[in-house]
Amino acid sequence: MKDDLISFKGVKEGVFLNIDGVDLLTIKKELDKKMKNASNFYKGINLLGIKSKGLSYEDLVELRLILKYKYDLVVSDDDLPDYILNPTLKADKDNVELELKDNTKFDGIDCGMTRFINGTLRSGQTIDYDGNIVIIGDVNPGALIQAKGNIIVLGTIRGVAHAGIGGNFNAIVAAYNLQPMQLRIGDIIARPPDKELEIYKVPEVAKIKEGEVIIEPYLPNK
């Protein structure tokens, strides 16, 4: 393994993260090793960009979120897709609960509470929350996510996802790859098709349209 798989380059305005590799799991492990003894040094520093020739757009988004919420670097909202919230950090780093300034009423993705979870959900695990849920990791078969708001997964959903509990039909379920055992928004259930469909190369979003749950690719305006 190269010693320079991950390196930071500091300038007056902040730091750039340089990555020489294409395997996201290996990169995240190396990032954890590097930040373990230097997290306080980088805390509050502006992340100016990530330089990588091999990582996908989705991989770069995941790394930005890890640096933002787990290690407290300052990441511009312009570097994140519009379905990712930008709330205020409230709790610990491995199971972070986030809250917007105005949370008196939940009304869609731009309002309310958000629970931020760093890690994959295993079979038998259940997450139930009154606002939005954001997960950096996968949702494995047998795992259950239930939210009154939106469900955002930076990984693959293979378990059960129920967004918009209580009748919020504006809620969405978004993931890099949607292969749920069951997906529900409000009281409307979308079951997987009989035949396996081609996997999108971009994130996918499930939402209600004309009384049905539809799944379509998320195409950022870039």
MOKA-V139599 format. One record per helix or strand of 3 or more residues. SS is the DSSP state (~ for helix, > for strand). FROM is the first residue (numbers start at 0). TO is the last residue. If there is no record, write none. Layout:
SS:FROM:TO
SS:FROM:TO
This chain:
>:5:10
>:13:18
~:23:35
~:38:41
>:45:50
~:56:69
~:76:78
>:94:98
>:112:117
>:125:128
>:131:135
>:143:146
>:150:156
>:159:162
>:172:177
>:181:184
>:187:189
>:203:208
>:211:216
